[in-house]
Amino acid sequence: MTDPEPTGLTYEQAREELVSVVQRLEAGGGTLEETLALWERGELLATECQGWLDGARKRLERAESESGSGDAASAED
């Protein structure tokens, strides 16, 4: 079985491994236990990738709101 702990991978590493997991699942041929372990790993990786993307979105929104409030203040001057 795979480790259910967070992977500690970068987004790019997690995405690359997720692609590999999907390819292996699509190829088939593994035992039921191997397939379940791959599925669980894929779910973990997908969740981790989504967390990275959500974090990036929040950072962008925060940067946009900060720059937007700065623009409004300078427009009033």
N, C-alpha and C positions, 0 to 999 in steps of 0.2 A: 504494500500500500504506500501511497505517497504521504508526505508530511503535510498536515493541514495548517501549519503555521504560515504566516506571511512569508513571501519568497525573498524579500530584500533586494529584488532585481530592479533595475531601471525600467522605465516604460518600454524602451526599445528592446531590452532583453526579454521582458515578459511577453511582449507582442510576438517576438520571433519564436519563442518557445511555444506560445499558443498556436501559432501557425503550424509548427511541427506536430504538435499534439493532434490538431484537427486532421492533418494529412495522414497521420498514423491511424486515427480512428476511421477515416474514410477508406483507407486501404484494407482495413479489416484483418482477419487472420489470427488475431490474438485470442487468448483464452478469455473466458468471462471475467475472471479476476483481473487480468491485464487491461481489459477494456474498461472495466469499472474504475480502476486506478487512473487510467488515462483521462477518463471523463472527469473524475474528481480533480485531477491536476488542471485540466482545462477550465473547469469552473473557477478554481482558485485564481488562475492566471487572468481569466476574463474579469473577475471581480477586481483584481489588483489593477489591471489596465484601466477599468472604468474609474477607479479611485484616482489614478493619475490624471485622467482626462477631466474629471470633476474638479480636482484641485487646480488644474491649469485654467479651466473656465472661470473659477472664482477669482483667481489672480488677475485674469484679463478684465473681468467685470469691475474688480476693485480699482485697477489701474485706470479704466475708462471713467469710472465715477470720480476718481481723484482728479484726473485731467479735465473732466467736464466741469467740475466745480471751480477749478482754477480758471477755465476759459470764461465762465459766467462772471467771475469776479473781475477779470481784466476787461471784459466787454462793458461793464458798468462804469469803469474809470474813464 
